[in-house]
Amino acid sequence: MFRRPILLLIAIFCIAYPRAHATAQGSSSVTQIVYSSNYWGPMNIFTMNINGSNARRIETYPSDQISPTCASSGTRIAFSSIFTGVTNGRRIETIDWNGANRVTITDETSYNSQPSWSPDGTRIAYTANRDDTIVEEGNEIYVMNSNGSNIVRLTDNDRSDASPTWSPNGTRIAFVSVLQVGVDDLNPEIFLMNPDGSNVTQITNSAAVDREPSWSPDGTKIAFRSDRDGNDELYVMNADGSNIVRLTTSSTYDGMPSWSPDGSKIAFVSLRHGNDNPAIYVMNSNGINVQLLTDTSVRSLFPCWLVIPTPNLITNGTFATGALSPWTAAATPNASDLVSRIQSNVLEFYRTTTSTSGAISQTTGVALPALTPLEARLSIGNSSAVRKRLTVTLEDANDPTRQQNCVFWLPASAALNTFIVRTYTPQAWGNLRLTLSEGTATGTGWLRVDNVEVRQQPGGSVVSTTCTDPNIPTAASGTDAANLFSNGNFANGLNGWYFGGDITYQLTAGMLEFYKTVGGAANATVVNTTAQLNAASRFELTLDLGNSSATAKRITVILNDGDWTDSQTCNFWLPGGTALARHTMRTFNYTVWNPVHVSIFESVSGQAWTQLDNVDLRRRSTLPLVGTECYQPGAALP
């Protein structure tokens, strides 16, 4: 049975279960479930999609982070952390959903736990023993401003008060206490009080353990845990304590309820899967349709729901002002080698025939932590009579080597259509920039761009980049091929491999090692084939990449035909000290490739060896592609 360990967790951690509400901040939002898990060792804060996918630790922390509570008015999470070196010391901290801006808001010499946000996000209720040194018996409920100031004590009893949770309208706080003389602490009841501690009302009255109150988003109901029928189960009652209905029926522990922002679901913790690792489940608010969300081989606790606004980080993305600003145009060798205009609220531009490069970009001033999922969405068209290539790059303007990009090919006379880049920041970026680079110096016709959006995408992948292309051709028929590279494992030395530019290379233990020479302008490791791929083929490139240096490297892989009139690109990021691991590129071609080439470029000069082995390219006629797809090690391939 798990009841006693859970009761111990309640006593030690003082669990809270807040709500998340939909907000009007930004034109878009994403709902996540926040929770604590020991997947990487200590209990740290994680987020996941509401179906359990894309679980992600928001930061690495050396000690336990417990009892996360989600602000219904924004993107902040409050939690309790164990302070190493202080007996029974726990502090309350707040942090952004993406791991940024962690702030400690209580002292570190007492027990502070169970934070609960007020609906407007300005105050936090919590339990503490700041006026008593007995952890389990001295807890009282306090309220403070969200920055930790103006602490006010709300309860003053000789028994423990715990589990404050604010009603959605902010007028009442539900909590757990033993106020009746002679009643054992193991039989607490649920009470309500005003936010100033007045007007205390008892709403449960049984000989059982009634704990963990959680308000429904409309404020009419409260879910809670009770063993009133002999086992820890979830119940729901009206906010005045009437009409108690049992929601779960299992042979073991169910508890820690948390309502979804729309009131249709309840996340909770259970042991119904049959081992001693608590896991997070979700069910309809009437108790049906129970679904497991987390890995049962580790402990996962304290779910709450967070609605994260995802405002557009781009200004004037519709060009409705009729002016280019704050976008900027640049070209080489001369600024005049990029011609641009705003026509009917659509950006149009092209490169002159004498240009060597040309791009339109916007620097946003937005700093992003490492591993922030991003989505760029834009309408692109081509009014010219020739095919054009556009590269969409998301990068750090403070260090443009830190970038991710997608390459899109636009047929002649292509109407505006929506293209999507889904990617992530491999490192912390100090200043997000979006760059649109034309790869074809035609001197005529227009690339057309409109409706540009870049948003953070909570729950998005941080191990893949996908380039959604609405012009992807219907897959050509044909049988899947064997490896098109005859020496991808270097069994025959460097036969079939070629090297260009400023590159140093060697064969070691059956793998290729190379790096860009210090001061070198460009480098390439190229393997040619005699293979041909028909137009509209779909194919998969896998290759093992490693990095023996202490510095992260960006490896750019380009698949192309012999004359470079058609190509596809993936960037792979290798942290310092990365052992050989499988990277995957799935893509397609528009035209016949005869022969097929693969080119591998390194972005960092003189930082020891990049390692390469087991290069394998195969036709995959049934791949369900959305465009070019780039997968780092650990990514789940569809």
C-alpha positions in Angstrom: 0.0 0.0 0.0 1.2 3.5 -0.8 -1.0 5.4 1.7 1.6 6.0 4.4 4.4 7.2 2.1 1.9 9.6 0.4 0.8 10.8 3.8 4.5 11.4 4.7 4.9 13.3 1.5 1.9 15.4 2.4 3.3 16.2 5.8 6.7 17.0 4.5 6.0 18.7 1.2 2.6 20.3 2.0 1.2 19.8 -1.5 -0.8 22.4 -3.4 -2.9 22.0 -6.5 -3.7 25.2 -8.3 -5.4 25.8 -11.6 -4.5 27.3 -14.9 -6.9 29.5 -16.8 -6.9 30.5 -20.4 -5.7 34.1 -20.8 -6.0 36.7 -23.5 -2.3 37.5 -23.5 -1.1 37.2 -27.1 -3.1 35.8 -29.9 -2.1 32.3 -29.2 -1.4 30.0 -26.2 -0.3 26.5 -25.3 -1.5 24.5 -22.4 1.1 22.3 -20.5 1.1 20.1 -17.5 3.8 21.0 -15.0 5.0 18.4 -12.5 8.0 17.1 -10.4 9.9 14.0 -11.4 13.1 12.2 -10.4 13.7 11.1 -14.0 17.3 12.6 -13.9 17.9 12.0 -10.1 16.6 14.6 -7.8 12.9 15.7 -8.0 13.1 18.5 -10.6 10.4 20.5 -12.4 9.2 19.2 -15.8 6.6 20.2 -18.4 4.8 18.1 -20.9 2.1 18.3 -23.4 -1.4 17.4 -22.1 -1.2 14.0 -23.8 2.1 13.2 -22.0 4.4 13.8 -25.0 7.6 15.9 -25.1 8.3 15.8 -21.4 11.1 18.3 -20.6 13.0 19.3 -17.5 12.9 23.1 -17.4 16.3 23.4 -15.6 19.0 21.2 -14.0 18.8 21.6 -10.2 21.0 19.7 -7.7 18.3 19.2 -5.0 14.6 18.4 -4.9 12.1 20.9 -6.4 8.6 19.9 -5.2 5.0 21.1 -5.2 5.0 23.2 -8.4 2.0 25.5 -8.7 1.0 27.2 -11.9 0.0 30.9 -12.2 -3.3 31.2 -13.9 -2.4 34.8 -15.0 0.9 34.1 -16.8 3.9 32.0 -17.4 5.3 31.7 -13.9 5.7 28.5 -11.7 6.1 28.6 -8.0 7.7 25.7 -6.2 9.4 24.6 -3.0 13.0 23.6 -3.0 15.1 21.9 -0.4 17.9 24.1 0.8 21.0 22.0 1.4 22.7 22.6 4.7 19.6 23.8 6.7 17.8 21.3 8.8 14.1 21.2 7.6 14.9 24.2 5.4 12.7 24.7 2.4 12.3 27.9 0.4 9.8 29.0 -2.2 11.0 30.0 -5.6 9.4 31.2 -8.8 10.6 30.5 -12.3 9.4 30.9 -15.9 8.0 27.9 -17.8 11.2 27.7 -19.9 13.6 27.8 -16.9 14.5 31.5 -17.0 14.3 34.0 -14.2 14.4 31.8 -11.2 13.9 33.9 -8.0 14.0 32.9 -4.4 11.1 34.7 -2.5 11.3 33.3 1.0 14.1 32.8 3.6 16.1 29.7 3.8 16.1 29.1 7.5 12.6 27.8 8.0 10.2 25.4 6.3 8.3 27.1 3.5 6.2 25.0 1.1 2.9 24.6 -0.8 2.8 27.8 -2.7 -0.6 28.8 -4.4 -1.0 31.7 -6.7 -3.8 34.2 -6.4 -5.9 34.3 -9.6 -4.4 37.7 -10.6 -0.8 36.5 -9.9 0.0 39.2 -7.5 0.1 37.1 -4.3 1.1 33.7 -3.1 -0.5 31.8 -0.2 1.8 29.1 1.4 2.4 27.1 4.5 5.4 27.7 6.8 6.7 27.1 10.3 8.5 30.5 10.4 6.9 31.2 13.8 7.5 27.6 15.1 10.3 25.1 14.7 8.1 22.0 14.6 7.8 21.0 10.9 4.6 19.0 11.0 2.7 20.6 13.9 3.8 24.2 13.5 2.7 24.9 10.0 0.4 27.9 9.5 -0.9 29.5 6.4 0.6 32.8 5.2 0.2 35.1 2.2 2.8 37.3 0.6 3.2 39.4 -2.6 4.6 37.4 -5.5 8.0 38.9 -5.0 8.1 37.7 -1.4 7.3 41.0 0.3 4.5 41.9 2.7 4.2 38.5 4.5 0.9 38.2 6.5 -0.1 35.3 8.7 -3.6 34.0 8.1 -4.0 31.1 10.6 -3.0 30.7 14.2 -3.7 27.3 15.6 -2.0 24.7 17.7 -2.4 22.1 14.9 -1.1 22.2 11.4 -2.8 24.1 8.7 -1.9 23.2 5.1 -2.8 23.1 1.4 -4.1 26.6 0.7 -5.6 27.0 -2.7 -7.3 30.1 -4.0 -10.8 30.1 -5.5 -10.9 31.3 -9.1 -12.5 34.6 -8.2 -10.0 35.2 -5.4 -12.6 35.6 -2.7 -11.9 32.4 -0.7 -9.0 30.1 0.1 -9.6 26.4 0.7 -7.2 24.7 3.1 -6.8 21.6 5.3 -6.7 21.8 9.1 -7.7 20.2 12.3 -9.6 22.8 14.3 -11.7 20.5 16.4 -10.2 19.7 19.8 -9.5 16.0 20.4 -9.6 15.1 16.7 -6.5 13.2 15.6 -4.2 14.9 13.1 -4.6 12.0 10.7 -8.2 13.0 10.2 -8.0 16.5 8.8 -10.9 18.3 7.2 -11.3 20.9 4.4 -12.1 24.5 5.3 -12.6 27.8 3.5 -11.6 31.3 4.6 -11.3 34.7 3.2 -7.9 35.9 1.9 -7.4 37.8 5.1 -7.9 34.7 7.3 -11.5 35.6 8.4 -14.8 33.8 8.0 -13.5 30.3 8.4 -16.0 27.7 7.3 -15.7 23.9 7.6 -17.0 22.1 4.4 -16.1 18.4 5.1 -16.9 16.5 8.3 -16.0 12.8 8.4 -13.8 10.4 10.4 -11.6 10.0 7.2 -8.6 11.8 5.8 -9.9 14.6 3.6 -7.1 16.5 1.9 -5.8 18.2 -1.3 -8.6 20.6 -2.2 -8.6 21.7 -5.9 -11.1 24.2 -7.2 -12.8 23.8 -10.6 -12.1 26.7 -12.9 -15.7 28.1 -12.6 -15.4 27.9 -8.8 -18.5 25.8 -8.2 -16.8 22.5 -7.3 -13.8 21.3 -5.3 -12.0 18.0 -6.0 -10.2 16.3 -3.1 -8.6 13.1 -1.9 -10.3 11.0 0.9 -10.1 7.6 2.3 -13.7 7.8 3.6 -14.5 4.5 1.7 -11.5 2.7 3.0 -8.9 3.6 0.2 -7.4 6.8 -1.0 -9.7 7.9 -3.9 -10.7 11.2 -5.6 -14.0 12.8 -4.9 -15.7 16.0 -6.0 -18.2 18.2 -4.1 -19.9 21.5 -4.4 -17.9 24.4 -3.1 -20.1 24.5 0.0 -19.3 20.8 0.8 -22.6 19.4 -0.5 -23.2 16.6 -3.0 -20.0 14.6 -2.6 -19.4 12.2 -5.5 -16.7 9.6 -5.8 -14.6 9.9 -9.1 -12.1 7.0 -8.9 -12.3 3.4 -7.9 -8.9 1.6 -7.7 -7.3 -0.8 -5.3 -4.5 1.6 -4.5 -3.7 5.3 -4.1 -5.3 8.0 -6.2 -4.7 11.6 -5.2 -3.3 15.1 -6.0 -6.2 16.3 -8.3 -5.7 19.3 -10.5 -8.4 20.6 -12.9 -7.7 21.6 -16.5 -8.2 25.2 -17.4 -11.5 24.4 -19.2 -12.8 22.2 -16.4 -13.1 19.1 -18.7 -10.2 17.1 -17.3 -8.5 16.4 -14.0 -4.9 15.4 -13.7 -4.0 13.3 -10.7 -1.4 10.9 -9.3 -2.0 7.2 -8.9 -0.3 3.8 -8.3 -2.9 1.9 -10.3 -0.2 0.7 -12.7 1.1 -1.7 -10.1 4.5 -0.5 -8.8 5.6 1.9 -6.1 6.5 4.8 -8.5 3.6 7.3 -8.5 2.7 8.4 -12.0 0.5 11.1 -13.4 -2.8 10.3 -15.1 -5.6 12.4 -16.6 -9.3 11.7 -16.7 -12.5 13.4 -17.6 -13.9 15.5 -14.8 -16.6 12.9 -14.2 -14.0 10.2 -13.6 -14.1 8.3 -16.9 -11.5 7.9 -19.7 -8.5 7.5 -17.4 -5.1 7.8 -19.3 -1.5 7.4 -18.1 0.8 10.3 -19.0 4.2 9.6 -17.4 6.8 6.9 -17.3 6.1 4.5 -14.5 9.7 3.6 -14.0 10.3 6.9 -12.2 8.4 9.0 -9.6 6.2 11.8 -10.9 4.1 14.0 -8.6 2.3 17.3 -8.1 0.6 18.0 -11.5 -0.7 21.5 -12.3 -1.9 23.1 -15.6 -0.2 26.1 -17.1 -1.6 28.1 -20.0 1.4 29.8 -21.6 0.7 32.8 -23.9 2.9 32.7 -27.1 2.8 36.2 -28.5 4.3 36.9 -31.9 7.9 38.0 -31.4 7.9 39.6 -34.9 6.8 43.2 -35.3 5.1 44.3 -38.5 4.9 40.7 -39.8 1.9 41.6 -42.0 3.7 44.7 -43.4 0.4 46.6 -42.8 2.3 49.8 -42.1 3.4 50.0 -45.7 7.0 50.4 -44.6 9.8 47.8 -44.1 10.8 49.0 -40.6 11.8 47.3 -38.2 12.9 44.9 -40.9 16.3 45.6 -42.5 17.7 44.7 -45.9 21.3 43.8 -46.6 23.3 42.6 -49.6 26.8 42.1 -50.8 28.9 43.5 -52.4 26.5 46.6 -52.4 23.4 47.3 -50.4 21.6 48.2 -53.7 22.1 44.5 -54.8 18.9 43.6 -52.9 15.7 45.3 -54.3 12.7 45.4 -52.0 9.3 47.0 -51.8 6.0 46.7 -49.9 3.2 45.9 -52.4 -0.4 45.6 -51.2 0.9 44.8 -47.7 3.2 42.1 -49.0 7.0 42.2 -48.8 8.6 41.6 -52.2 12.3 41.4 -52.9 15.0 40.0 -55.3 18.7 39.9 -55.7 20.5 41.5 -58.6 22.6 39.4 -60.9 25.8 41.0 -59.5 25.0 40.2 -55.9 26.7 37.5 -53.9 24.2 37.5 -51.1 21.0 39.2 -50.1 18.6 39.0 -47.1 15.8 40.7 -45.2 16.0 40.3 -41.4 14.4 41.4 -38.1 16.3 41.5 -34.8 13.7 41.2 -32.0 15.7 41.9 -28.9 14.3 38.8 -27.3 16.6 36.6 -25.2 15.8 32.9 -25.0 17.2 30.2 -22.8 18.8 27.1 -24.2 16.4 24.4 -25.4 13.5 26.8 -26.1 11.1 25.4 -28.7 10.3 27.8 -31.5 7.9 28.0 -34.4 8.3 30.4 -37.4 5.3 30.5 -39.7 5.1 32.7 -42.8 3.4 33.0 -46.2 5.8 32.7 -49.1 5.2 33.1 -52.8 7.2 33.6 -56.0 5.9 35.9 -58.8 8.8 35.4 -61.1 9.1 33.1 -64.1 12.0 31.2 -62.5 12.3 28.8 -59.6 13.8 30.4 -56.4 15.3 29.3 -53.1 14.6 31.0 -49.8 16.4 30.1 -46.6 14.6 30.9 -43.3 17.1 31.3 -40.5 16.4 31.7 -36.7 19.6 32.8 -35.0 21.2 34.7 -32.2 22.1 38.1 -33.5 24.8 38.4 -30.9 26.4 35.2 -32.2 25.1 34.2 -35.7 27.0 30.9 -35.6 24.2 29.9 -33.2 21.4 29.2 -35.7 18.8 26.9 -37.1 17.4 27.1 -40.6 15.2 25.6 -43.3 15.6 25.8 -47.1 12.4 26.2 -49.2 12.2 26.0 -53.0 9.5 28.1 -54.7 8.3 27.1 -58.1 7.8 29.8 -60.7 4.6 31.8 -60.3 3.9 30.2 -56.9 1.0 31.8 -55.0 1.5 32.7 -51.3 1.3 29.6 -49.2 2.1 28.8 -45.5 5.6 27.4 -44.7 6.5 26.4 -41.1 9.9 26.0 -39.3 9.7 24.1 -36.0 13.0 24.1 -34.2 14.7 25.1 -30.9 17.6 27.0 -29.4 20.5 24.7 -28.9 22.1 27.2 -26.6 21.0 30.4 -24.8 20.4 33.1 -27.4 20.8 36.7 -26.3 18.9 38.3 -29.2 16.6 36.4 -31.5 16.8 37.3 -35.2 14.8 36.0 -38.2 16.6 36.2 -41.5 15.1 35.5 -45.0 17.9 34.9 -47.5 17.4 34.6 -51.2 19.6 31.9 -52.7 19.1 32.8 -56.4 20.5 35.9 -57.9 18.0 36.2 -60.8 17.9 40.0 -61.1 14.1 39.8 -61.8 10.8 38.7 -60.4 9.9 38.8 -56.7 10.0 36.6 -53.7 6.9 37.5 -51.8 6.5 37.2 -48.0 3.6 38.0 -45.7 2.1 37.0 -42.3 5.4 36.4 -40.5 5.1 34.9 -37.0 7.8 33.6 -34.7 6.5 32.2 -31.4 7.8 30.1 -28.5 6.2 26.7 -28.6 6.0 25.1 -25.2 5.9 21.4 -25.6 7.6 21.5 -28.9 10.6 19.3 -29.7 14.1 20.3 -28.6 15.8 17.5 -30.5 14.5 18.0 -34.0 13.9 20.6 -36.8 11.1 20.2 -39.2 10.6 22.3 -42.3 6.9 22.1 -43.4 6.7 22.7 -47.1 3.2 22.8 -48.7 4.8 22.3 -52.1 6.2 18.9 -51.3 5.5 16.7 -54.3 3.5 13.5 -54.2 5.9 10.7 -53.5 7.2 9.0 -56.6 6.5 5.3 -56.8 9.4 2.8 -56.6 11.1 0.3 -54.4 13.3 1.2 -51.5 17.0 1.1 -52.2 20.0 -0.3 -50.5 22.6 2.1 -49.2 23.5 4.5 -52.1 26.9 5.1 -50.6 29.4 2.2 -51.2 31.9 3.3 -48.5 29.8 5.0 -45.8 31.7 3.1 -43.1 35.2 3.9 -44.4 35.9 0.2 -44.7 37.8 1.0 -48.0 39.6 4.0 -46.5 38.7 7.3 -48.1 37.6 5.8 -51.4 34.8 8.0 -52.8 35.3 10.8 -50.3 36.5 14.2 -51.3 37.6 17.2 -49.2 37.5 20.9 -50.1 38.4 24.2 -48.6 40.2 24.7 -45.3 39.9 21.3 -43.7 42.1 18.9 -41.8 41.2 15.2 -41.7 42.3 11.7 -40.8 41.1 8.2 -40.5 41.2 6.8 -36.9 39.8 3.4 -35.8 37.6 3.1 -38.8 36.0 6.5 -38.6 36.7 9.8 -40.3 37.8 12.7 -38.1 38.0 16.3 -39.4 37.9 19.9 -38.4 37.8 23.3 -40.0 41.3 24.9 -40.1 41.8 27.9 -37.9 41.0 31.0 -39.9 39.5 28.9 -42.7 36.6 30.5 -44.6 34.9 27.3 -45.7 35.3 23.5 -45.6 33.5 20.5 -46.9 33.6 16.8 -46.6 31.9 15.3 -49.6 31.0 11.9 -50.8 29.8 11.4 -54.3 27.7 8.6 -55.7 26.9 7.2 -59.0 23.3 6.8 -57.9 20.4 8.6 -59.4 17.2 9.6 -57.6 14.1 10.3 -59.7 12.2 13.5 -59.1 9.8 13.5 -56.1 11.8 10.7 -54.4 11.7 10.5 -50.6 14.8 9.3 -48.8 16.6 9.0 -45.4 20.2 9.8 -44.6 21.6 8.5 -41.3 25.0 9.2 -40.1 26.9 8.8 -36.8 28.4 12.1 -35.6 30.6 12.9 -32.6 32.6 15.8 -31.2 35.8 15.2 -29.3 36.3 18.9 -28.6 35.1 20.8 -25.5 33.1 23.2 -27.7 29.7 22.8 -29.2 29.8 22.4 -33.0 27.2 23.0 -35.7 27.4 20.4 -38.5 25.5 21.4 -41.7 24.6 18.4 -43.9 23.5 19.2 -47.5 22.0 16.6 -49.9 22.1 17.8 -53.5 22.2 16.9 -57.1 25.4 17.2 -59.1 24.9 20.7 -60.4 23.4 22.2 -57.1 20.1 23.2 -58.8 18.3 21.3 -56.1 19.3 20.7 -52.5 18.1 20.1 -49.0 19.8 21.0 -45.7 19.9 20.0 -42.0 21.8 21.5 -39.1 23.0 19.2 -36.3 24.3 20.5 -33.1 27.0 18.5 -31.2 27.7 19.5 -27.6 31.3 19.3 -26.5 32.5 15.8 -25.7 29.7 14.0 -27.6 30.4 10.4 -28.5 29.3 9.1 -31.9 25.5 8.9 -32.1 23.0 8.5 -34.8 21.6 11.6 -36.6 18.8 11.3 -39.1 17.8 13.5 -42.1 14.5 12.8 -43.9 13.8 14.7 -47.0 12.8 14.7 -50.7 13.8 16.2 -54.1 11.9 18.2 -56.7 14.1 17.4 -59.7 16.1 14.4 -60.9 19.4 14.0 -58.9 22.1 12.5 -61.0 24.3 11.8 -59.2 23.5 12.3 -55.5 26.0 14.2 -53.3 26.2 14.7 -49.6 28.3 17.6 -48.3 29.2 18.0 -44.6 30.3 21.4 -43.3 31.7 22.4 -39.9 31.0 25.8 -38.4 33.8 26.1 -35.8 37.5 26.4 -36.6 40.3 24.5 -34.9 38.3 22.9 -32.1 39.7 19.4 -32.3 37.9 16.6 -34.2 34.4 16.1 -35.5 33.9 12.4 -35.9 31.9 10.7 -38.7 31.0 7.1 -39.4 28.2 4.8 -40.9 26.9 7.2 -43.5 23.8 5.6 -45.1 21.4 7.0 -47.7 18.4 5.0 -48.7 15.2 5.7 -50.7 12.1 5.5 -48.5 9.2 5.8 -50.8 6.5 5.6 -48.1 8.0 8.2 -45.6 5.2 10.4 -44.3 7.1 13.6 -44.8 5.9 17.2 -44.1 9.1 18.5 -45.7 12.8 18.2 -44.7 13.1 16.7 -41.2 16.2 16.7 -39.0 16.5 14.5 -36.0 19.1 14.7 -33.2 19.9 11.6 -31.2 17.1 10.7 -28.9 14.4 12.1 -31.1 11.3 10.0 -31.7 11.0 9.4 -35.4 7.5 9.2 -36.8 
